[in-house]
Amino acid sequence: MRKEPSINSTSKSQLRQSNNQCTYFNKPIYNYPT
């Protein structure tokens, strides 16, 4: 279940709504350069 850095923008928006749910999946995404 690995997301691509391309969807970083979309992920940031999604993780904002479900931060507690994407907490484990947002960390790697946040690592990507914006």
PDBQT receptor file of N, H, CA, C and O in Angstrom, charges set to zero:
ATOM      1  N   MET A   1       0.844  -1.208   0.000  1.00  0.00    +0.000 N 
ATOM      2  CA  MET A   1       0.000   0.000   0.000  1.00  0.00    +0.000 C 
ATOM      3  C   MET A   1       0.876   1.254   0.000  1.00  0.00    +0.000 C 
ATOM      4  O   MET A   1       0.791   2.085   0.904  1.00  0.00    +0.000 OA
ATOM      5  N   ARG A   2       1.689   1.371  -0.995  1.00  0.00    +0.000 N 
ATOM      6  H   ARG A   2       1.758   0.696  -1.729  1.00  0.00    +0.000 HD
ATOM      7  CA  ARG A   2       2.614   2.507  -1.055  1.00  0.00    +0.000 C 
ATOM      8  C   ARG A   2       2.121   3.538  -2.061  1.00  0.00    +0.000 C 
ATOM      9  O   ARG A   2       1.833   3.212  -3.213  1.00  0.00    +0.000 OA
ATOM     10  N   LYS A   3       2.031   4.763  -1.619  1.00  0.00    +0.000 N 
ATOM     11  H   LYS A   3       2.265   5.028  -0.684  1.00  0.00    +0.000 HD
ATOM     12  CA  LYS A   3       1.562   5.817  -2.522  1.00  0.00    +0.000 C 
ATOM     13  C   LYS A   3       2.747   6.492  -3.217  1.00  0.00    +0.000 C 
ATOM     14  O   LYS A   3       3.867   6.487  -2.708  1.00  0.00    +0.000 OA
ATOM     15  N   GLU A   4       2.481   7.063  -4.371  1.00  0.00    +0.000 N 
ATOM     16  H   GLU A   4       1.571   7.067  -4.784  1.00  0.00    +0.000 HD
ATOM     17  CA  GLU A   4       3.549   7.723  -5.115  1.00  0.00    +0.000 C 
ATOM     18  C   GLU A   4       3.651   9.197  -4.709  1.00  0.00    +0.000 C 
ATOM     19  O   GLU A   4       2.664   9.799  -4.286  1.00  0.00    +0.000 OA
ATOM     20  N   PRO A   5       4.828   9.761  -4.839  1.00  0.00    +0.000 N 
ATOM     21  CA  PRO A   5       5.015  11.169  -4.493  1.00  0.00    +0.000 C 
ATOM     22  C   PRO A   5       4.177  12.097  -5.361  1.00  0.00    +0.000 C 
ATOM     23  O   PRO A   5       3.952  13.256  -5.011  1.00  0.00    +0.000 OA
ATOM     24  N   SER A   6       3.722  11.583  -6.487  1.00  0.00    +0.000 N 
ATOM     25  H   SER A   6       3.906  10.642  -6.772  1.00  0.00    +0.000 HD
ATOM     26  CA  SER A   6       2.909  12.398  -7.387  1.00  0.00    +0.000 C 
ATOM     27  C   SER A   6       1.610  12.812  -6.705  1.00  0.00    +0.000 C 
ATOM     28  O   SER A   6       1.135  13.935  -6.870  1.00  0.00    +0.000 OA
ATOM     29  N   ILE A   7       1.047  11.886  -5.936  1.00  0.00    +0.000 N 
ATOM     30  H   ILE A   7       1.433  10.973  -5.802  1.00  0.00    +0.000 HD
ATOM     31  CA  ILE A   7      -0.217  12.169  -5.264  1.00  0.00    +0.000 C 
ATOM     32  C   ILE A   7       0.018  12.824  -3.910  1.00  0.00    +0.000 C 
ATOM     33  O   ILE A   7      -0.869  12.858  -3.057  1.00  0.00    +0.000 OA
ATOM     34  N   ASN A   8       1.220  13.340  -3.732  1.00  0.00    +0.000 N 
ATOM     35  H   ASN A   8       1.940  13.312  -4.425  1.00  0.00    +0.000 HD
ATOM     36  CA  ASN A   8       1.557  13.993  -2.470  1.00  0.00    +0.000 C 
ATOM     37  C   ASN A   8       0.529  15.073  -2.139  1.00  0.00    +0.000 C 
ATOM     38  O   ASN A   8       0.041  15.148  -1.011  1.00  0.00    +0.000 OA
ATOM     39  N   SER A   9       0.209  15.892  -3.107  1.00  0.00    +0.000 N 
ATOM     40  H   SER A   9       0.605  15.831  -4.023  1.00  0.00    +0.000 HD
ATOM     41  CA  SER A   9      -0.750  16.975  -2.888  1.00  0.00    +0.000 C 
ATOM     42  C   SER A   9      -2.090  16.421  -2.429  1.00  0.00    +0.000 C 
ATOM     43  O   SER A   9      -2.678  16.906  -1.462  1.00  0.00    +0.000 OA
ATOM     44  N   THR A  10      -2.565  15.403  -3.129  1.00  0.00    +0.000 N 
ATOM     45  H   THR A  10      -2.088  15.009  -3.915  1.00  0.00    +0.000 HD
ATOM     46  CA  THR A  10      -3.853  14.812  -2.773  1.00  0.00    +0.000 C 
ATOM     47  C   THR A  10      -3.778  14.139  -1.419  1.00  0.00    +0.000 C 
ATOM     48  O   THR A  10      -4.722  14.191  -0.630  1.00  0.00    +0.000 OA
ATOM     49  N   SER A  11      -2.664  13.517  -1.164  1.00  0.00    +0.000 N 
ATOM     50  H   SER A  11      -1.897  13.475  -1.805  1.00  0.00    +0.000 HD
ATOM     51  CA  SER A  11      -2.492  12.811   0.108  1.00  0.00    +0.000 C 
ATOM     52  C   SER A  11      -2.500  13.793   1.268  1.00  0.00    +0.000 C 
ATOM     53  O   SER A  11      -3.132  13.550   2.296  1.00  0.00    +0.000 OA
ATOM     54  N   LYS A  12      -1.811  14.874   1.100  1.00  0.00    +0.000 N 
ATOM     55  H   LYS A  12      -1.297  15.071   0.265  1.00  0.00    +0.000 HD
ATOM     56  CA  LYS A  12      -1.755  15.883   2.164  1.00  0.00    +0.000 C 
ATOM     57  C   LYS A  12      -3.160  16.333   2.532  1.00  0.00    +0.000 C 
ATOM     58  O   LYS A  12      -3.480  16.507   3.708  1.00  0.00    +0.000 OA
ATOM     59  N   SER A  13      -3.988  16.518   1.524  1.00  0.00    +0.000 N 
ATOM     60  H   SER A  13      -3.728  16.377   0.568  1.00  0.00    +0.000 HD
ATOM     61  CA  SER A  13      -5.364  16.948   1.781  1.00  0.00    +0.000 C 
ATOM     62  C   SER A  13      -6.141  15.846   2.495  1.00  0.00    +0.000 C 
ATOM     63  O   SER A  13      -6.920  16.106   3.412  1.00  0.00    +0.000 OA
ATOM     64  N   GLN A  14      -5.911  14.609   2.053  1.00  0.00    +0.000 N 
ATOM     65  H   GLN A  14      -5.278  14.398   1.308  1.00  0.00    +0.000 HD
ATOM     66  CA  GLN A  14      -6.624  13.476   2.645  1.00  0.00    +0.000 C 
ATOM     67  C   GLN A  14      -6.157  13.215   4.064  1.00  0.00    +0.000 C 
ATOM     68  O   GLN A  14      -6.972  13.001   4.962  1.00  0.00    +0.000 OA
ATOM     69  N   LEU A  15      -4.880  13.232   4.263  1.00  0.00    +0.000 N 
ATOM     70  H   LEU A  15      -4.218  13.406   3.534  1.00  0.00    +0.000 HD
ATOM     71  CA  LEU A  15      -4.352  12.933   5.596  1.00  0.00    +0.000 C 
ATOM     72  C   LEU A  15      -4.773  14.033   6.568  1.00  0.00    +0.000 C 
ATOM     73  O   LEU A  15      -4.861  13.793   7.772  1.00  0.00    +0.000 OA
ATOM     74  N   ARG A  16      -5.027  15.211   6.067  1.00  0.00    +0.000 N 
ATOM     75  H   ARG A  16      -4.955  15.406   5.089  1.00  0.00    +0.000 HD
ATOM     76  CA  ARG A  16      -5.476  16.306   6.935  1.00  0.00    +0.000 C 
ATOM     77  C   ARG A  16      -6.846  15.981   7.527  1.00  0.00    +0.000 C 
ATOM     78  O   ARG A  16      -7.131  16.300   8.681  1.00  0.00    +0.000 OA
ATOM     79  N   GLN A  17      -7.678  15.348   6.724  1.00  0.00    +0.000 N 
ATOM     80  H   GLN A  17      -7.446  15.090   5.786  1.00  0.00    +0.000 HD
ATOM     81  CA  GLN A  17      -9.019  15.001   7.191  1.00  0.00    +0.000 C 
ATOM     82  C   GLN A  17      -8.957  13.774   8.094  1.00  0.00    +0.000 C 
ATOM     83  O   GLN A  17      -9.659  13.705   9.103  1.00  0.00    +0.000 OA
ATOM     84  N   SER A  18      -8.132  12.823   7.737  1.00  0.00    +0.000 N 
ATOM     85  H   SER A  18      -7.563  12.880   6.917  1.00  0.00    +0.000 HD
ATOM     86  CA  SER A  18      -8.026  11.600   8.548  1.00  0.00    +0.000 C 
ATOM     87  C   SER A  18      -6.590  11.425   9.005  1.00  0.00    +0.000 C 
ATOM     88  O   SER A  18      -5.985  10.371   8.812  1.00  0.00    +0.000 OA
ATOM     89  N   ASN A  19      -6.064  12.454   9.603  1.00  0.00    +0.000 N 
ATOM     90  H   ASN A  19      -6.556  13.310   9.760  1.00  0.00    +0.000 HD
ATOM     91  CA  ASN A  19      -4.671  12.414  10.050  1.00  0.00    +0.000 C 
ATOM     92  C   ASN A  19      -4.440  11.216  10.955  1.00  0.00    +0.000 C 
ATOM     93  O   ASN A  19      -3.463  10.484  10.794  1.00  0.00    +0.000 OA
ATOM     94  N   ASN A  20      -5.330  11.024  11.892  1.00  0.00    +0.000 N 
ATOM     95  H   ASN A  20      -6.124  11.618  12.022  1.00  0.00    +0.000 HD
ATOM     96  CA  ASN A  20      -5.182   9.909  12.832  1.00  0.00    +0.000 C 
ATOM     97  C   ASN A  20      -5.218   8.577  12.085  1.00  0.00    +0.000 C 
ATOM     98  O   ASN A  20      -4.623   7.600  12.538  1.00  0.00    +0.000 OA
ATOM     99  N   GLN A  21      -5.905   8.531  10.953  1.00  0.00    +0.000 N 
ATOM    100  H   GLN A  21      -6.389   9.325  10.585  1.00  0.00    +0.000 HD
ATOM    101  CA  GLN A  21      -5.997   7.270  10.211  1.00  0.00    +0.000 C 
ATOM    102  C   GLN A  21      -4.803   7.119   9.272  1.00  0.00    +0.000 C 
ATOM    103  O   GLN A  21      -4.322   6.009   9.044  1.00  0.00    +0.000 OA
ATOM    104  N   CYS A  22      -4.337   8.222   8.737  1.00  0.00    +0.000 N 
ATOM    105  H   CYS A  22      -4.728   9.124   8.921  1.00  0.00    +0.000 HD
ATOM    106  CA  CYS A  22      -3.210   8.172   7.792  1.00  0.00    +0.000 C 
ATOM    107  C   CYS A  22      -1.910   8.509   8.506  1.00  0.00    +0.000 C 
ATOM    108  O   CYS A  22      -0.896   8.789   7.866  1.00  0.00    +0.000 OA
ATOM    109  N   THR A  23      -1.944   8.480   9.799  1.00  0.00    +0.000 N 
ATOM    110  H   THR A  23      -2.767   8.252  10.319  1.00  0.00    +0.000 HD
ATOM    111  CA  THR A  23      -0.735   8.846  10.571  1.00  0.00    +0.000 C 
ATOM    112  C   THR A  23       0.437   7.962  10.175  1.00  0.00    +0.000 C 
ATOM    113  O   THR A  23       1.569   8.434  10.069  1.00  0.00    +0.000 OA
ATOM    114  N   TYR A  24       0.168   6.683   9.956  1.00  0.00    +0.000 N 
ATOM    115  H   TYR A  24      -0.752   6.300  10.042  1.00  0.00    +0.000 HD
ATOM    116  CA  TYR A  24       1.244   5.742   9.615  1.00  0.00    +0.000 C 
ATOM    117  C   TYR A  24       1.602   5.867   8.134  1.00  0.00    +0.000 C 
ATOM    118  O   TYR A  24       2.708   5.514   7.726  1.00  0.00    +0.000 OA
ATOM    119  N   PHE A  25       0.677   6.363   7.346  1.00  0.00    +0.000 N 
ATOM    120  H   PHE A  25      -0.222   6.650   7.678  1.00  0.00    +0.000 HD
ATOM    121  CA  PHE A  25       0.900   6.439   5.902  1.00  0.00    +0.000 C 
ATOM    122  C   PHE A  25       1.264   7.862   5.466  1.00  0.00    +0.000 C 
ATOM    123  O   PHE A  25       1.753   8.074   4.356  1.00  0.00    +0.000 OA
ATOM    124  N   ASN A  26       1.024   8.814   6.334  1.00  0.00    +0.000 N 
ATOM    125  H   ASN A  26       0.627   8.642   7.236  1.00  0.00    +0.000 HD
ATOM    126  CA  ASN A  26       1.335  10.204   5.957  1.00  0.00    +0.000 C 
ATOM    127  C   ASN A  26       2.810  10.504   6.212  1.00  0.00    +0.000 C 
ATOM    128  O   ASN A  26       3.398  11.357   5.547  1.00  0.00    +0.000 OA
ATOM    129  N   LYS A  27       3.399   9.807   7.168  1.00  0.00    +0.000 N 
ATOM    130  H   LYS A  27       2.921   9.114   7.708  1.00  0.00    +0.000 HD
ATOM    131  CA  LYS A  27       4.810  10.073   7.488  1.00  0.00    +0.000 C 
ATOM    132  C   LYS A  27       5.703   9.902   6.260  1.00  0.00    +0.000 C 
ATOM    133  O   LYS A  27       6.456  10.817   5.928  1.00  0.00    +0.000 OA
ATOM    134  N   PRO A  28       5.641   8.762   5.579  1.00  0.00    +0.000 N 
ATOM    135  CA  PRO A  28       6.462   8.573   4.382  1.00  0.00    +0.000 C 
ATOM    136  C   PRO A  28       6.111   9.573   3.293  1.00  0.00    +0.000 C 
ATOM    137  O   PRO A  28       6.984  10.039   2.561  1.00  0.00    +0.000 OA
ATOM    138  N   ILE A  29       4.837   9.898   3.191  1.00  0.00    +0.000 N 
ATOM    139  H   ILE A  29       4.128   9.520   3.785  1.00  0.00    +0.000 HD
ATOM    140  CA  ILE A  29       4.400  10.848   2.166  1.00  0.00    +0.000 C 
ATOM    141  C   ILE A  29       4.961  12.235   2.470  1.00  0.00    +0.000 C 
ATOM    142  O   ILE A  29       5.385  12.963   1.571  1.00  0.00    +0.000 OA
ATOM    143  N   TYR A  30       4.954  12.578   3.735  1.00  0.00    +0.000 N 
ATOM    144  H   TYR A  30       4.609  11.988   4.465  1.00  0.00    +0.000 HD
ATOM    145  CA  TYR A  30       5.466  13.892   4.136  1.00  0.00    +0.000 C 
ATOM    146  C   TYR A  30       6.958  14.010   3.844  1.00  0.00    +0.000 C 
ATOM    147  O   TYR A  30       7.498  15.107   3.701  1.00  0.00    +0.000 OA
ATOM    148  N   ASN A  31       7.594  12.878   3.761  1.00  0.00    +0.000 N 
ATOM    149  H   ASN A  31       7.156  11.986   3.878  1.00  0.00    +0.000 HD
ATOM    150  CA  ASN A  31       9.034  12.859   3.513  1.00  0.00    +0.000 C 
ATOM    151  C   ASN A  31       9.357  13.292   2.082  1.00  0.00    +0.000 C 
ATOM    152  O   ASN A  31      10.436  13.813   1.802  1.00  0.00    +0.000 OA
ATOM    153  N   TYR A  32       8.415  13.069   1.203  1.00  0.00    +0.000 N 
ATOM    154  H   TYR A  32       7.538  12.646   1.431  1.00  0.00    +0.000 HD
ATOM    155  CA  TYR A  32       8.640  13.411  -0.201  1.00  0.00    +0.000 C 
ATOM    156  C   TYR A  32       8.741  14.928  -0.391  1.00  0.00    +0.000 C 
ATOM    157  O   TYR A  32       8.079  15.684   0.321  1.00  0.00    +0.000 OA
ATOM    158  N   PRO A  33       9.547  15.369  -1.328  1.00  0.00    +0.000 N 
ATOM    159  CA  PRO A  33       9.654  16.812  -1.606  1.00  0.00    +0.000 C 
ATOM    160  C   PRO A  33       8.399  17.346  -2.290  1.00  0.00    +0.000 C 
ATOM    161  O   PRO A  33       7.861  16.700  -3.189  1.00  0.00    +0.000 OA
ATOM    162  N   THR A  34       7.947  18.478  -1.884  1.00  0.00    +0.000 N 
ATOM    163  H   THR A  34       8.384  19.003  -1.153  1.00  0.00    +0.000 HD
ATOM    164  CA  THR A  34       6.712  19.036  -2.458  1.00  0.00    +0.000 C 
ATOM    165  C   THR A  34       7.017  19.808  -3.729  1.00  0.00    +0.000 C 
ATOM    166  O   THR A  34       6.106  20.350  -4.356  1.00  0.00    +0.000 OA
TER     167      THR A  34
